[in-house]
Amino acid sequence: MNFTEEEILTQLHNKDSCGNAFNKVVRAYQEQLYWHIRKMVLTHDDANDLLQNTFLKAWKNLDSFRGDSKLRTWLYTIATNETLTFLTQQKKRDTESLSAHEDYLIQQLESDSFFDGNAAELELQKAILQLPEKQRIVFNMKYFDNMKYEDMELILGTSVGALKASYHHAVKKIEAMILKIQQ
Amino acid sequence: MKDLNLKSKIGNRKPFLVPENYFEEFAAQWDAEGIKKTPTIKLQRKKFWYVAAAVFFGFLVAGQVLYSSYKQSLENLNENYELYLYSQLDRGTIYDYYEISED
């Protein structure tokens, strides 16, 4: 990333430089936001759509972003909200029961040509899908990205203590589920 | 660490692929002038033309309706006036009128 938070904020709020500055923001954060979304929705197409929506929303609401939080935190919050809204709508649209929705996601994952996991990784993904959505987000952010709890607190608006507890329970549940599958 | 077993057994690699050059192409889309601005601007422009067209056709239809009803009421008025005139005349007056005209 070749800009400081202050520099980019000044450029983003300047009418003449905001376009270029926003392009820099897209280049800097697209990859980490994509993976944040992809781990939740699993398929590339959905992740791509949600990433587009995230940046569009950020672009439209640039005026309201005054730098109270870090740009990265703000973008992660938008991406998380977009993803959770999408998953809720998908659940309502595609299936009627929670387990049927999980089955649907697992089927999608198994048939996805962009899934590159081995058998153990597939089992892990199946187990993660059994978690409630907010716990899934916490687990993914910590387990795959090793994100600090303090950063997660700002993005998810949940206290560090609650996040630690949520992650701990998630790990326990997943280990139990994998053991059950293996037996 | 509580997840030591999980991580050591399965690892924490992301088991997903992305299409080739995906991130490069994604960023390039946003670099292309207008793509980030067009959604709102295009919508506003489109909206303006939709509204303009709707107002124009609205005036056209309203004008047509008003004109035809005005025309109809004029015709009715003329017809009524003629009937009124005829009702005021008796046969003798009409004959007198034609005789005077022939003289």
Interface residues (C-beta under 8 A of the other chain):
Chain A: G19 F22 N23 V26 R27 Q30 E31 Y34 W35 R38 K39 L42 H44 N48 L51 F55 L56 W59 K60 S113 F114 F115 D116 G117 N118 A120 E121 L122 E123 L124 Q125 Y143 F144 N146 H168 V171 K172 I174 E175 I178
Chain B: K2 D3 N5 L6 K7 K9 I10 G11 N12 R13 K14 P15 F16 L17 V18 P19 Y22 F23 F26 A27 W30 D31 E33 K36 K37 P39 T40
